[in-house]
């Protein structure tokens, strides 16, 4: 029986052509992959991060057929200045449709050794910084027709990880932030979702992978039989930011090779 609804044009539903997207922590690893994926889907990408030289290097890797990226030197923990810097940059290119809150920091430490300084560094980057980037993005999006925010959470948003208590706390908080903002901003056309990467080897997580016993034991727990590659995250983020996800907000999708489903 027909529902009376037109069959969607799947290809056009997944395009980001004409959209402006800002990715924090875009200088390498996950941020680089997500930025390039958004560009490939048609978005004009702002590469944001603290290291301008590394951002320029990433920009140089963009395909000639993609929109030329904008490089923005930005520290998400510079709370007094970063929102203004971000807003000025976005207004110069015509606004903002997509924010990917990817900037993050981790430090493996026994909980008895965690200092107030370390706690603040991790929480300021992963949670407080993400909130004020989202706040700035929302102000820009409200001036237009809404937009999409994707927060990069973690397996530790759902499970406890020893020697990573500040990080786990920040990523659990980021999931709560995702849900709260999605509820508050949905009436204004702003969708807020999250991805939760499983075990991906990046510069930030390398300390774990250097422990070969840990790596072998963890690999045995992943049903798909391999660790994640940063490219495995791109499709989900493009989906969340695209018209195909127009009725999805407040969700976190775990990308972990089946790890959580099997424990």
QUIQUI-V369591 format. One record per residue. RES is the residue in one small letter. PSI is psi in degrees with one decimal (none if undefined). D_CENTER is the distance of its C-alpha to the mean C-alpha in whole Angstrom. Layout:
# QUIQUI-V369591
res = (RES RES)
psi = (PSI PSI)
d_center = (D_CENTER D_CENTER)
This chain:
# QUIQUI-V369591
res = (x x x x x x x x x x x x x x x x x x x x x x x x x x x x x x x x x x x x x x x x x x x x x x x x x x x x x x x x x x x x x x x x x x x x x x x x x x x x x x x x x x x x x x x x x x x x x x x x x x x x x x x x x x x x x x x x x x x x x x x x x x x x x x x x x x x x x x x x x x x x x x x x x x x x x x x x x x x x x x x x x x x x x x x x x x x x x x x x x x x x x x x x x x x x x x x x x x x x x x x x x x x x x x x x x x x x x x x x x x x x x x x x x x x x x x x x x x x x x x x x x x x x x x x x x x x x x x x x x x x x x x x)
psi = (133.3 140.7 -8.2 -3.0 142.0 145.0 127.1 150.3 96.5 -42.2 -44.9 -26.0 -23.4 4.6 150.1 21.6 130.4 -5.2 149.8 125.7 137.4 129.7 120.4 154.5 40.4 6.3 -10.0 172.6 -130.8 -43.8 -42.3 -46.3 -42.6 -40.9 -43.8 -33.8 -41.3 -39.9 -41.7 -30.8 -3.4 -3.3 150.4 116.5 134.5 117.1 109.5 138.4 175.1 -29.9 100.6 -38.8 -41.2 -37.0 -41.8 -37.9 -43.3 -42.9 -36.3 -15.7 -8.7 140.6 146.9 -24.1 -10.9 161.4 137.8 127.6 159.6 133.0 127.9 111.5 118.8 131.5 114.9 -14.5 -0.1 74.1 -24.4 -24.3 -30.9 -38.6 -41.1 -41.2 -45.2 -46.2 -42.5 -43.8 -45.6 -39.4 -31.7 -29.6 7.4 17.2 -163.6 132.1 -26.1 134.0 129.6 109.7 89.4 -22.1 132.3 162.7 140.3 148.2 119.3 125.5 136.7 138.4 -28.8 -12.0 -2.1 130.2 160.2 -35.1 -45.2 -43.7 -47.2 -39.7 -45.2 -47.5 -36.6 -38.4 -52.9 -28.3 -56.9 -43.9 -42.1 -39.4 -47.6 -26.3 -43.0 -39.6 -45.2 -43.3 -42.8 -39.3 -38.9 -42.2 -33.9 -23.8 -8.7 -131.3 28.3 -162.7 -168.8 133.6 131.4 120.1 137.2 100.1 -142.3 163.1 -33.1 -1.7 -18.4 -26.1 155.9 139.2 117.5 147.8 18.1 39.6 -46.6 -41.6 -47.0 -41.5 -41.5 -40.0 -30.7 -40.7 -35.3 -33.8 -43.4 -39.8 -44.0 -47.3 -41.9 -46.5 -35.5 -38.8 -39.1 -37.9 -7.3 -41.9 -20.8 6.5 16.2 119.3 139.7 117.1 179.6 153.2 151.3 92.7 144.0 -129.8 103.6 132.9 110.5 177.9 -34.6 -31.0 3.3 -29.0 -36.2 -46.5 -20.1 -19.9 99.6 -33.7 -43.9 -45.5 -43.0 -42.5 -40.2 -40.4 -36.6 -17.7 -3.2 111.0 -36.4 -6.2 17.9 159.5 160.9 151.6 144.8 -28.9 -21.4 -14.8 -17.7 -47.3 -40.6 -41.5 -43.1 -43.4 -50.9 -32.4 -7.5 166.7 -22.2 -23.5 26.6 -22.5 23.2 122.4 153.6 17.1 150.0 123.8 122.3 129.7 90.4 15.7 15.9 6.4 -54.7 -34.5 -18.4 -4.2 none)
d_center = (40 38 36 36 33 32 31 27 27 24 23 23 21 18 18 16 20 20 17 15 12 10 7 8 9 10 13 13 12 8 7 11 11 8 10 13 12 12 15 17 16 18 16 16 14 14 13 12 13 16 18 19 21 18 17 20 20 17 18 21 20 19 22 24 24 21 20 21 18 18 17 17 17 16 15 13 16 19 19 22 21 18 18 21 20 16 19 21 19 18 21 23 21 22 19 16 14 11 8 4 4 4 7 9 13 15 19 21 24 27 26 30 29 26 27 26 24 22 21 20 18 16 16 16 13 11 12 14 12 9 12 14 12 11 15 16 14 16 19 18 17 21 23 22 21 18 15 11 8 5 4 4 7 10 14 15 14 17 19 20 20 23 23 19 20 19 15 16 17 14 12 14 14 11 12 15 13 11 15 17 15 15 19 20 18 19 22 21 19 16 14 11 9 7 7 9 10 13 15 14 16 14 16 15 16 19 21 21 22 25 26 28 29 26 24 27 27 24 24 27 25 22 24 23 24 22 19 15 15 12 13 13 9 10 12 11 8 11 13 11 11 15 18 18 16 18 19 16 15 14 13 11 12 12 13 15 18 20 20 20 22 25 25)
